[in-house]
Amino acid sequence: MAVLLDIRNYVKTHGHASLLDLSHRFHLQPEAIRGMLDHWQRKGVIRRVEVADNCGGCAIKVGCGSCSSNAAFETYEWAAGRA
């Protein structure tokens, strides 16, 4: 339960965070973090932000594997206002 609240508070404090950032911060697999974020999305306090699915930083663009996963591009933001 503490990690669930810590994730909520982290996104609230920072305004937004990627799944990969949260995974590194809390030392959990992205799938575990995603499940906790799903909880907060259902509550309406966090929402997923649609962003491009590639970084555009290399010549290959598709399937290069250098970003390890789409977790780097899966971003969430605080949605419950400033309170």
C-alpha positions as CSV (number, residue, x, y, z in Angstrom):
1,M,0.0,0.0,0.0
2,A,2.9,2.4,0.8
3,V,4.3,2.1,-2.7
4,L,0.9,2.8,-4.3
5,L,0.7,6.1,-2.3
6,D,4.3,6.9,-3.0
7,I,3.7,6.6,-6.8
8,R,0.6,8.8,-6.5
9,N,2.6,11.4,-4.5
10,Y,5.5,11.3,-6.9
11,V,3.4,12.0,-9.9
12,K,1.5,14.7,-8.0
13,T,4.7,16.4,-6.9
14,H,6.4,16.3,-10.3
15,G,3.3,16.8,-12.4
16,H,4.2,13.9,-14.8
17,A,6.5,10.9,-15.0
18,S,7.3,8.2,-17.5
19,L,6.7,4.5,-16.7
20,L,10.5,3.9,-17.0
21,D,11.3,6.8,-14.6
22,L,8.8,5.4,-12.0
23,S,10.2,1.9,-12.5
24,H,13.7,3.1,-11.8
25,R,12.7,5.3,-8.9
26,F,10.7,2.6,-7.1
27,H,12.9,-0.4,-8.2
28,L,9.9,-2.3,-9.6
29,Q,9.2,-3.8,-13.0
30,P,7.2,-1.6,-15.4
31,E,4.3,-4.0,-15.4
32,A,4.0,-3.7,-11.6
33,I,4.1,0.1,-11.8
34,R,1.5,0.1,-14.6
35,G,-0.9,-1.9,-12.4
36,M,-0.6,0.7,-9.7
37,L,-1.0,3.6,-12.2
38,D,-4.2,1.8,-13.5
39,H,-5.6,2.0,-10.0
40,W,-5.0,5.8,-9.9
41,Q,-6.4,6.2,-13.4
42,R,-9.6,4.5,-12.3
43,K,-9.8,7.0,-9.4
44,G,-9.3,9.9,-11.8
45,V,-6.2,11.4,-10.3
46,I,-3.6,10.3,-12.8
47,R,-4.0,10.0,-16.6
48,R,-1.9,8.5,-19.4
49,V,-0.5,11.0,-21.9
50,E,-0.2,10.0,-25.5
51,V,3.2,10.6,-26.8
52,A,5.2,9.4,-29.9
53,D,6.3,5.8,-29.7
54,N,9.8,6.4,-30.9
55,C,12.5,8.8,-29.8
56,G,13.6,10.0,-33.2
57,G,17.1,10.1,-32.0
58,C,18.6,7.4,-34.2
59,A,18.7,6.6,-37.9
60,I,16.9,3.3,-37.6
61,K,13.7,4.8,-36.0
62,V,11.9,1.4,-35.8
63,G,12.9,-1.6,-33.9
64,C,16.4,-0.5,-32.9
65,G,16.0,-1.7,-29.3
66,S,18.2,1.0,-27.9
67,C,15.4,2.4,-25.8
68,S,14.8,-1.1,-24.3
69,S,11.0,-0.8,-24.3
70,N,8.2,1.6,-24.8
71,A,8.2,2.3,-21.1
72,A,10.4,5.3,-21.8
73,F,7.6,6.8,-23.9
74,E,4.7,5.8,-21.7
75,T,4.0,8.9,-19.7
76,Y,1.5,9.7,-16.9
77,E,0.4,13.1,-15.5
78,W,-1.4,14.4,-12.5
79,A,-5.1,14.9,-13.4
80,A,-6.8,15.8,-10.1
81,G,-6.0,19.5,-10.2
82,R,-3.7,21.3,-7.8
83,A,-5.3,20.3,-4.5
